């Protein structure tokens, strides 16, 4: 049958493409690692770096489109799996990694010219950048729950060398703190993972299948309830450490502020979201076993604590990158609150916020790099008049601050609005009130950043003139995407968020039954007194 053979051919092509996607950054990292640091010109590293990122962008976006068209993609048996949910996060990697990768070229060139990076450090930067991208792709495409844990640990080991690349006292201290806190935290994730595996192996006909998430899910309702609850708490704490949730967030401000700006953009824009995806995988299993209330309560507690703590930290910081780092902690808290509220609207709000915050924060960290190139400091007291010094950077910086504060017409306005509506529909007034107070504090901090830094008098000794064009193109692309998502959610993305939400809501009887989750979500607002049925 020609139709069937064509279908099988498509499946095979997608499997190969998934392996190519994993192979591109890994091959680049290994090639850069074997080149001799002293005799290799910087251009050789840059060429390998750009080629691998082009491969990630093309292969990644092609797979994302295929997954959104409704076909789950498996590779190497059941080891790798891409569904509508992981495709959303793979899309983030496929957009943000190339943007930050291109931005790395002028940024590293500037640091070499300033004498901050020597030949061995340049090699270190490009090799570990590619390894970092590989480990994140591994985290989102892995179907083996043990491999999910291994890939999250691999992101720690690859990024620690990027955080400490400048080899200053503060950078090395931040790198050590990052390794110790994340390794200790992610160990909790390992306990949670092993509990789920042991629980599944006990009841499944073939215990060898108990490592695969897709094989565990149909058996989740029959697993031991108390073990699943303990496992979810461990997973939420363990992978929540990597996501930057309070009180396991302590590595985040130091690592983000000491790392090179493109690395901070990738850490905050993508890595934190990869950790959220893995927490979601455990959330789905737990909800299928004990109902949605328990995992929602855990997420709500962690989320509200993170938002309330981080908002005041954002306000009091004077270091530009630490301010942005605490803002990441606050926004991951908002995502956790969305999943804590639950229901179609809460899940949609959380997923939209993952995308919106990823793009916005990557934009802001790249812009912080431009600001540091011009002012040679991160101290906001010494940074003023950016619009006069570097007009394009200044305008982008002001727009980025407004986007991060959640003003329309930017993407984060949409997700935060969804979150408030979801909270009102679910009648969790206390959470909505606390989060809104925290958001007002964050808006004050970011507006103060615009008036104090983007505007104001130019300090003496700062040369006027913008950064190179290549250091502005990625930010323009990211800002355009942030505005596009704020004005109108493109059809394919809206469909993908709906499909991803349906996967998260597969534990609810009516989660997959109706035509459109967006319609369900709006219906929940209209009839918010209907009881929520949980499939147990």
N, C-alpha and C positions, 0 to 999 in steps of 0.2 A: 504494500500500500504506500503510494508516494507521499500522502499526507503524514502518515505515521513516521516514515523515514526522515521527512523534513523536520518533524517535531523532535525526533531523536537527535538529529544533526544540530538543532538549536540548543538542546540540552547540553550536548557535548561541548559546543562552542562556549556556552556560559560557564561550564565547569573549568574549561581551559583559561577563560578570561579571569576567573576568580583566582586561579593559581598565578597568572601573569601579574595581577594586581598585587598579590603578596610578594612575588618575586622581584618586581622593579625596585622598591626601596631597599630590600635585603641585598640584592646584587650590587646596588650602588654603594651601600655601606661597606660591604666586603671589599669591593674594588678600591674604594678610597682608603680603606684600612691597610691594604698591602702596598700602596704607593709610598715611596720614600719621601718623608716630609721635607728634607732639605733641598732635594734636587727637583721636586715636582712643582711646576708653576701653578699659581692659584687658579688660573683658567681651566686647568684639567679637572680640579675638584668641582669647579662651578659648572662645567659641561656635564659631568656625571650627575650632579645634583639636579640640574634643570631637566635632563632627559628622564631621570627617575620620576620627577614630579609630574612631567607631562604624561608619562605612562600611568601614574596614579589618577590623574584627572580624567583621562580618556577612558581607561578601563573601569574606574570607579563610577563615573557618571553613566556609562553604558549599562553596567550591572544594576545601578539604582533604577534606571528607566525600566529594565527588564523585570526587576522585583516589583516595581509599582504597577506593572501591567498585570500583576496577579500570579506570577509563577515563583514558587519557592525554589531557590537554587542550592543544590548540594554539590560538594566536591570531596574527593578522596573518601568515598563511602559516605559516612555521616559526620565526618570530622568538621567540615566547614558547612555553614548553613547561612543563607541570606534570605530573610523574609521581609515583609513590609516594615516591621519595626526596626530591625537592624539596618535596613536600607536607608532609613531617614538619617541615621547617625553616620553611615558610610558616606552619604551625600555631603554632610558637614566636613568630613575629612577631605573628600575629593575637591571641595571648594576652598577651604581655609588653608590646607597644607600647601597647595601651589601658590596662593596669595602670599603667605608668610615666607615661603621658599624664595619667591622672586624678590620680596623685600629684604631677605637675608643678603642678597648680592651687594647692594649699595651700603648696607649696614656694616657688613664685615669689611668691605673695602675701606670705609671710613675709620673703623677701629684699627685696621692695619696701618693706615696713614697716621693715625694718632699715636701709634706705638703700643696700643693696648693688647694686640694679638700678634704673636710670633708665628712662624711657619707651622710649628707642631700644633699650636692651638687652632689654627685655621683648619688643618686636617682633622683635628679632634671634633671641631664644630660640625663640619659637613658630614663626617662619618656617622656621628651620633644623631644628627638631625634625621638622616635617612633611616637609621635604626629605630628612632622614636616613632616615625611615621609607620614603619612596618609593624611595630608592637601594638600600635593603636588599631590598625586594620585587623590584626590578629584578634584583638579583644572583641571587636564588633562582629567578626565573621565566624568566630569559634562556636561550634555546637557542643563541644565537649566541656562539661562544667569545670573539670580540673584544668583544662587548657585555658579557660577564661581567667582562672586565678593566676596561672603561670604568665599569661600575657599582661595582666595588670602589674604583676611583679616585674616583668620585663620593661614596662614603661618607666618604672622607678629607676631601674639600673641604667637605662639609656639616657634618661634626662638628668641624672645626678651629675654626669660629666658635662652636660650643657649648662647646668646651674653654676657649676664651679669653674667654667672655662676661663674666666679672667684670672683665676688663681690669686685673688686678693684675700686678705684675712676674712672679710665679711662674706665673700662669695663661697669660700671653703667652709665657713661655719654654717651658712645656709644649706650647702650641699649635704653636710653631715646630718644636720637636723632633719632635712628632707628624707634621707635614707632611713634614719632611725625611726622617726614617727610613722612613715608610710609602711615600712617593713613590719613594725610591731602591729600597726592597725590592720594591714592586709592579712596578717596571721589569723585574725578573728574571722576574716572572710574565708580562709582555708577551713577553719573549724566548721563554719556554716555549710560550706561546699561538701565536706566529707560526711556531715550528718545527713544531708540530702541524698548523697550517693549510697550510703549504708542503708538508709531507709528504703530507697527505691530497689536496691539489689535484693533486699529481703522479700519483696512481694512480687518482683517481676519474674516471668517464666525464664527469660535469659538474662542473668545478672550482668553479663558483659555489656548489655545495652544501657545499664543504669548510669553510665557517664554521659549519655547524650540527652541534651535538654528536650529535644523533640520526642524522644522515647519516654522520658519521665512524665511529661505533661499529661498524656491520657491516663496515666496511673496515679497522678497526684491526689485525686479524691480518696483513694484507698490507703494512702500512707498514714503513718502514725501522727495524730494531730499535735500532740505536745512536742514531739521532736521537730515537726515542721515550724512550729512557733519559735522554738529556741534557735533553729537554723536561720530563720528570717532575721531575728534580732542580731545574731552574729554577722550575717551578710550585710545588714544595714549599717552596722558599726564598722565592719571591715572595709567594705567597698565605699562606704560613706566617708571614711578617712581620706580616700583618694579623691572623692568628689569635693572635699572641703567643707563637710557639714560640721557644725559646732557639736561637741567640744573637741573634735579630732582635727580641727582646721589649722593647728598651730604651725605646721610646716609651710602653709600656703603664702602668707605675706612675705616671709623671708625669701622663699624660692622664687616667687614671681618678681620680687623687686631686684634681686641680685642677678637673675638670668639675663642674657641678651634679650632685647625687646621682641624680636621675632619668635624666640622660644617662649617667652611669657605669653605671647598671643596664641601660640599653639597649645600651651598648657591650659590656659583659661578657656579658650574658644572650643577646644575639642576634647582634651584629656578628661576634664571634669565630667563632660557629657558621656564619655565612654563608661566611666564608673557608674553614672546614673543608669545607663542601659543595663548593666549587670545587676544592679539593685532591682531594676524593673523585672528582669528575668526571674529573680527569686520572689518578687512581689506576686507575679502571675501564678507561680507554683503554690505559694502559700494561700492566696485567695481561692484557688481551685480546691484547696484542702480544707481550710477552716472558715471560708467566707472572707469577704473583703474587709470587714470591720477591723480585724486585728492588724493587718499590714498598714491599713490607712491610719490607724491610731499612732503606730510607730513613726510613720513618715510625717504625720502632722506635728508630733512632739519635736522631732529633730528639726523640722522645717521652721516652725515658729521660733524656736530658740536661736537658730542660725540667723534668721532675718532680724530679730530684735537686737541680738548682740552686735552683728556686723554693721547694722545701720549707724550706730553711734561711733563705731570704730572708723567708718568711712568719713564721718563728719570731723573727727578730731585729728586725722592724719595730715601731716604737712608734706610727706614724701609722695610725689605723683604716682609712682608705681605701687606703693603700699596702699594708697587710696583705692586704686583700681583693683588690687588684689582682694581687699576686704569687700569691695563691691561684688567680686565674683562669689565670695562666701555668702553674701546676702542673696544673690540671684539663684544660687544652687538651693538655698533655703526656700526661695519662692517656688522653685520647681517641686521640691519635696512637699510643700504646702498644697500645691495643685493635686499631686497624687494622693495626698492625705484627704483632700475633699472628696476625690473620687467621682464616680458617675461619668457620663459621656463628656460633659462640659469640662469637668476637672481634668480628665485625662488629656483632652484636646488642648486645654490651656497649658498643661505641663509640657507637652510635646512641642507646641508652638514656641513656648518660652525657651526650650532647649535650642531650637534653631535661631530664634531672634537674638538671644543672649550670646550664643556662639559667634555669630557674625559681628555683633556690636562690639564685643569685648576684644575680638581680634583686631578690629578697626582701631579701637582706643589704644591698645598696647603698641601697635605699629606707629601710631601718631606720637605716643610718648617717646618712642625712639627718635623720631624727627626732632622733637622738642629738646631731647638730650644732645642731639648732634649740634643744635644751634646754641644752647645755653650751657652745655657741659655740667649740668646739675639736675638732680631730681627734686630739689627743694622748691616747693611752690612759692615760698616767700621771695625767692630770687628770680622767679619766672613771671614776667608780665609783658604785655604788648606783643603777644605772638602774632597777631594779625598784622601789626606794623612791620615786624621783623621778617616773617615768612608768610605772606598773605594766603597762599593756598593751604598750607598746613594749618594756619590760624582759623580759617573758615571751616575746614574739615574738623578741627578740634572742637570748635563751638557746636557744630552740628552733632558730633559724636557724643558730647556731654548731654545734649538735649535728648538724643536717642537713648542714652544709658539711663536718663532720668525717667524715661517712659512717656515722653511727650508725643502727641500725634504730629506728623504723619509717619512716625517711625514704628518699626516692627514690635518693639517691646510694649508699646501702648496697647496693641491688639491683645497680646498674651496676658498682660496685667488686667485688662478689662474683662477678658474671659474668666480670669481667676476670681475676680470680685463677683461676677455674675454667678459663677459656680458656687461660691461660698454663700451667696444670698439664697440660691435655689436649695442648697443643702442645709440652710439655716444654722451654719456655724458662725454666728455673729461675732463671737469673741475673737475668733481667728482673723476674720475680715478686719475688725477694728484694730487689732494689734499690728497687722501687716500694713494697714493704711497709715497708721502713725509712723511706723518705721520708714515707709516710702516717702513720707513728707520730709523726714530728717535727711534721707538720701538726696531728695530733690534740692533741699537747701544747700547741701554740700557741693553738689554738681553745678548749681547756679552760681555759687560763690567761686567755683573754679573758672567759670566763664568770665565773670566780672573781674576777678583778680588776675587771671593768667592770660586768657585770650585777649582781653582788653587791657587798659592801663598803660602806664608809661614804660618806654623801653629802657632797660638798665644800661648803664655805661659799659662800653667795651664789647657789646654784642654786635656782630657783623650782620648787616641787613642782606637779604637775598635768600631765596628758598633752597631747600635741599634738592639733590638731583631728581630729575623727572621719574626715574625708575623707583625712587623711594616714595613717590606719590601715587603711581598707577594702582598698586594693590589697594590702597585706602579708598581711592575713587570707586573702584569695582565693589568693594565691601559696602561702602555707603550707599551706592546705587541699589544693591540687593536689599539692604536694610529698609530703604525708602519703598522699594517695590513691594516687599512683604507687608509693610505698614499700610500701603494704599490699597492693594488688592492681593489676596493670597492667590497665586497662580493656580489654575485648575489642577494640573498634575500634582502640585505640592499639597493642595487641599485634599485631593483624593488619597494621597499617600499618608497624610496625617490621620485621615479617617480610617484607613486600613490599619495603620499602626495602633490607633486607639482601639479598634475592634479586637486586635490581638491581645492588648492589655486587658480588655473587658471581656475576654472569652469565658471568664468564670461566671458572668451574669447571664441568666437565661435569655434575656432579650437583647444581650449585647450584640449579637450578630444577625438578629432576625430582621430588623427593619431596613428600609431602603438606604437611609442616610443617617450617619451618626450626628452630623451637624443639625439635621432636623430633629433628631432625638434630643440633642442638647438644648435646642431652643424650646422644644416641647417641655423639657424639664423645668424651664423657667416659667412657662405658662401654667403648668400643673405641678407646682413644687410640693403639693400636699400628697401626691401619690406615693405609697410606700415603695421602697426599693427592695426588689426580690433578689436574694442572694442564693445562687445555686450551690448547694452543699452536697 
